[in-house]
Amino acid sequence: VVIRNEHMVEDWNSIERLMGGRNNIVSGLNFPHDNSHEKNETEKFLSDGSRRALCQASCNDIYVYKSILRRGKNLKPEDVEESLAELR
């Protein structure tokens, strides 16, 4: 099973259903997705070299994340596709 941070409530409920539990056991909760401070434009900039280094360093992690998504028994194909699209 998989719980994606950006879809925590939906995934928690899908696991509950998968295990034979109630529908929508978790509802109306708002989990923070980014609990850091607001960023200004200069903090959002990555040089081309930094972007390449970050991508190279993250390559194996992204590969594993995609593999975990595809194996998640509680995720529908459209859930997986949504999360893959969010990586781009």
Backbone as CSV, one residue per row, in Angstrom:
resi,resn,N_x,N_y,N_z,CA_x,CA_y,CA_z,C_x,C_y,C_z
1,VAL,0.836,-1.183,0.000,0.000,0.000,0.000,0.877,1.240,0.000
2,VAL,0.311,2.333,-0.481,1.060,3.572,-0.634,0.237,4.723,-0.080
3,ILE,0.884,5.589,0.677,0.265,6.849,1.090,1.138,7.965,0.545
4,ARG,0.577,8.707,-0.412,1.294,9.838,-1.003,1.022,11.072,-0.155
5,ASN,2.047,11.814,0.157,1.907,13.003,0.993,0.888,13.984,0.426
6,GLU,0.948,14.183,-0.885,0.074,15.171,-1.504,-1.377,14.701,-1.657
7,HIS,-1.649,13.432,-1.355,-3.002,12.864,-1.452,-3.305,12.004,-0.222
8,MET,-2.880,12.463,0.925,-2.909,11.647,2.135,-4.310,11.166,2.518
9,VAL,-5.282,12.046,2.510,-6.637,11.660,2.925,-7.217,10.617,1.987
10,GLU,-7.098,10.859,0.672,-7.632,9.902,-0.298,-6.955,8.535,-0.158
11,ASP,-5.630,8.534,-0.012,-4.905,7.269,0.074,-5.209,6.529,1.369
12,TRP,-5.320,7.263,2.462,-5.663,6.622,3.743,-7.022,5.938,3.620
13,ASN,-7.991,6.624,3.012,-9.319,6.049,2.840,-9.312,4.857,1.896
14,SER,-8.486,4.901,0.862,-8.425,3.763,-0.061,-7.835,2.535,0.628
15,ILE,-6.878,2.746,1.517,-6.316,1.625,2.284,-7.373,1.062,3.225
16,GLU,-8.122,1.932,3.855,-9.201,1.493,4.752,-10.195,0.620,3.993
17,ARG,-10.602,1.044,2.785,-11.535,0.249,1.968,-10.892,-1.080,1.569
18,LEU,-9.628,-1.046,1.188,-8.906,-2.251,0.777,-8.882,-3.287,1.905
19,MET,-8.804,-2.804,3.134,-8.736,-3.693,4.298,-10.132,-4.078,4.803
20,GLY,-11.193,-3.641,4.093,-12.548,-4.007,4.473,-13.188,-3.057,5.455
21,GLY,-12.605,-1.894,5.633,-13.134,-0.917,6.588,-14.162,0.003,5.970
22,ARG,-14.476,1.040,6.724,-15.490,1.998,6.295,-14.957,2.921,5.199
23,ASN,-15.894,3.451,4.406,-15.551,4.478,3.423,-15.358,5.805,4.132
24,ASN,-14.415,6.578,3.648,-14.180,7.938,4.139,-14.028,8.017,5.648
25,ILE,-13.223,7.137,6.199,-12.971,7.159,7.641,-12.231,8.441,8.028
26,VAL,-11.409,8.945,7.109,-10.722,10.216,7.317,-11.338,11.195,6.326
27,SER,-11.926,12.259,6.828,-12.500,13.260,5.927,-12.415,14.633,6.565
28,GLY,-12.399,15.632,5.736,-12.394,16.996,6.223,-11.097,17.429,6.879
29,LEU,-10.067,16.600,6.786,-8.782,16.974,7.364,-7.937,17.656,6.306
30,ASN,-7.161,18.588,6.745,-6.285,19.299,5.829,-4.849,19.118,6.300
31,PHE,-4.130,18.210,5.665,-2.744,17.971,6.018,-1.864,18.974,5.282
32,PRO,-0.928,19.593,5.965,-0.049,20.539,5.266,0.866,19.797,4.300
33,HIS,1.022,20.339,3.098,1.897,19.732,2.096,3.253,20.405,2.082
34,ASP,3.290,21.624,2.561,4.540,22.381,2.569,4.528,23.257,3.809
35,ASN,5.216,22.840,4.833,5.183,23.601,6.076,6.398,24.508,6.225
36,SER,6.934,24.945,5.116,8.047,25.879,5.181,7.541,27.291,4.890
37,HIS,8.421,28.248,5.019,8.038,29.643,4.797,7.786,29.934,3.326
38,GLU,7.084,31.040,3.063,6.851,31.468,1.681,8.176,31.832,1.028
39,LYS,8.292,31.557,-0.238,9.529,31.798,-0.960,9.401,33.062,-1.814
40,ASN,10.466,33.836,-1.876,10.478,34.944,-2.828,11.135,34.454,-4.115
41,GLU,11.096,35.267,-5.152,11.576,34.838,-6.474,13.041,34.411,-6.474
42,THR,13.893,35.072,-5.694,15.311,34.710,-5.708,15.556,33.353,-5.059
43,GLU,14.703,32.928,-4.141,14.869,31.622,-3.500,14.405,30.480,-4.400
44,LYS,13.647,30.780,-5.438,13.100,29.756,-6.324,14.028,29.447,-7.496
45,PHE,15.099,30.206,-7.660,15.968,30.067,-8.829,16.996,28.963,-8.638
46,LEU,17.127,28.113,-9.642,18.197,27.115,-9.699,18.960,27.334,-11.000
47,SER,20.256,27.382,-10.909,21.058,27.494,-12.128,20.933,26.186,-12.912
48,ASP,21.304,26.231,-14.178,21.257,25.013,-15.004,22.134,23.919,-14.412
49,GLY,23.312,24.310,-13.933,24.220,23.331,-13.319,23.637,22.732,-12.052
50,SER,23.011,23.567,-11.233,22.390,23.072,-10.001,21.224,22.149,-10.312
51,ARG,20.445,22.503,-11.318,19.304,21.665,-11.710,19.790,20.294,-12.192
52,ARG,20.849,20.281,-13.006,21.408,19.000,-13.477,21.921,18.164,-12.312
53,ALA,22.642,18.805,-11.386,23.180,18.085,-10.225,22.056,17.514,-9.370
54,LEU,21.006,18.300,-9.176,19.865,17.840,-8.387,19.172,16.663,-9.065
55,CYS,18.979,16.752,-10.371,18.350,15.653,-11.115,19.188,14.380,-11.053
56,GLN,20.502,14.530,-11.212,21.388,13.362,-11.146,21.353,12.734,-9.757
57,ALA,21.355,13.566,-8.724,21.337,13.056,-7.350,20.010,12.411,-7.006
58,SER,18.939,12.852,-7.655,17.585,12.358,-7.333,17.147,11.206,-8.222
59,CYS,17.907,10.889,-9.238,17.490,9.915,-10.248,17.066,8.579,-9.637
60,ASN,17.895,7.997,-8.790,17.549,6.705,-8.179,16.333,6.819,-7.274
61,ASP,16.226,7.924,-6.529,15.071,8.123,-5.651,13.776,8.210,-6.460
62,ILE,13.824,8.915,-7.568,12.640,9.047,-8.422,12.269,7.703,-9.023
63,TYR,13.248,6.931,-9.444,13.003,5.596,-9.990,12.295,4.717,-8.959
64,VAL,12.782,4.733,-7.718,12.177,3.935,-6.649,10.765,4.436,-6.348
65,TYR,10.585,5.753,-6.292,9.260,6.330,-6.035,8.256,5.879,-7.095
66,LYS,8.660,5.917,-8.370,7.771,5.466,-9.443,7.431,3.992,-9.290
67,SER,8.403,3.192,-8.908,8.180,1.770,-8.702,7.192,1.525,-7.558
68,ILE,7.346,2.270,-6.479,6.430,2.142,-5.336,5.021,2.539,-5.753
69,LEU,4.889,3.626,-6.492,3.565,4.052,-6.955,2.895,2.957,-7.767
70,ARG,3.642,2.359,-8.688,3.064,1.343,-9.579,2.683,0.069,-8.831
71,ARG,3.292,-0.176,-7.691,3.002,-1.393,-6.918,1.923,-1.182,-5.860
72,GLY,1.514,0.051,-5.644,0.534,0.352,-4.605,-0.822,-0.278,-4.900
73,LYS,-1.208,-1.249,-4.110,-2.466,-1.963,-4.328,-3.688,-1.070,-4.100
74,ASN,-3.509,-0.009,-3.342,-4.638,0.869,-3.047,-4.790,1.996,-4.062
75,LEU,-3.867,2.126,-5.013,-3.932,3.207,-5.991,-4.549,2.730,-7.293
76,LYS,-5.457,3.540,-7.821,-6.031,3.278,-9.137,-5.034,3.767,-10.186
77,PRO,-5.125,3.257,-11.412,-4.198,3.705,-12.460,-4.183,5.229,-12.630
78,GLU,-5.327,5.866,-12.501,-5.361,7.325,-12.648,-4.663,8.032,-11.479
79,ASP,-4.659,7.400,-10.287,-3.913,7.959,-9.152,-2.410,7.942,-9.442
80,VAL,-1.960,6.822,-9.987,-0.543,6.685,-10.324,-0.165,7.707,-11.395
81,GLU,-0.990,7.824,-12.427,-0.709,8.771,-13.501,-0.685,10.207,-12.985
82,GLU,-1.585,10.534,-12.061,-1.605,11.878,-11.481,-0.302,12.181,-10.749
83,SER,0.171,11.228,-9.961,1.411,11.432,-9.222,2.619,11.483,-10.150
84,LEU,2.620,10.681,-11.201,3.713,10.735,-12.176,3.729,12.087,-12.879
85,ALA,2.546,12.610,-13.195,2.459,13.925,-13.848,2.957,15.027,-12.909
86,GLU,2.725,14.863,-11.620,3.174,15.860,-10.637,4.696,15.894,-10.514
87,LEU,5.358,14.828,-10.932,6.821,14.803,-10.913,7.420,15.679,-12.006
88,ARG,6.687,15.863,-13.077,7.223,16.581,-14.244,7.304,18.050,-14.019
